[in-house]
Amino acid sequence: AQSVSQHNHHVILSEAASLELGCNYSYGGTVNLFWYVQYPGQHLQLLLKYFSGDPLVKGIKGFEAEFIKSKFSFNLRKPSVQWSDTAEYFCAGRAQKKSSGDKLTFGTGTRLAVRP
Amino acid sequence: DSGVTQTPKHLITATGQRVTLRCSPRSGDLSVYWYQQSLDQGLQFLIQYYNGEERAKGNILERFSAQQFPDLHSELNLSSLELGDSALYFCASSPLGGNADYEQYFGPGTRLTVT
């Protein structure tokens, strides 16, 4: 079965600290991977996506993620967080199989709180 | 602003009632997806429509149904509501459906509270 897991449920950091949020996936076949962010009271916004090619993908707001196929991982990183990064972060996967349509399978989310 | 609109923003209703949530996809997008976000279940895929036809089904209860109209807007109907149906319901859209490298754009959601 397709699944996405996020290890950290709550993370608290001080401003300027580095961030790494873990994401592991379990899919058969080709997989597309995404990181979405949900700011308080707002909708999901795409941070970055991996479809193919360079496994190091850069997204908006200084975020990046690395697709490591051997580890089934797609961890999100940011070298220096800001207070405005306080939000919930979701890793999501999508299998490239016609039978599964286009549905995204989400991880449980990681709540990040950045202290000023 | 993703370009996906959802109405209403908030909905408060009683158990046993029926509600309809509406979603308008981004201009030109053919696929519409419905997701449910609740505290205990997280973000779960419910159903996908592509150009008016059901494309994929997830953990959607039999009490729930959806459709996509010729103008591509979609409605999610929830009936015989229970307290556990209280959640945030998101709609998303994308240009194509299946085997296509497109991202999904999410709307602001409808917060449903069942009392």
Interface residues (C-beta under 8 A of the other chain):
Chain A: N32 F34 Y36 Q42 H43 L44 Q45 L46 K49 F51 S52 F90 A92 Q96 K97 K98 S100 G101 D102 K103 L104 T105 F106 G107 T108 G109
Chain B: S2 S31 Y33 Y35 G42 L43 Q44 F45 Q48 Y50 R55 A56 G58 F90 A92 S94 G97 G98 N99 A100 D101 E103 Q104 Y105 F106 G107 P108 G109
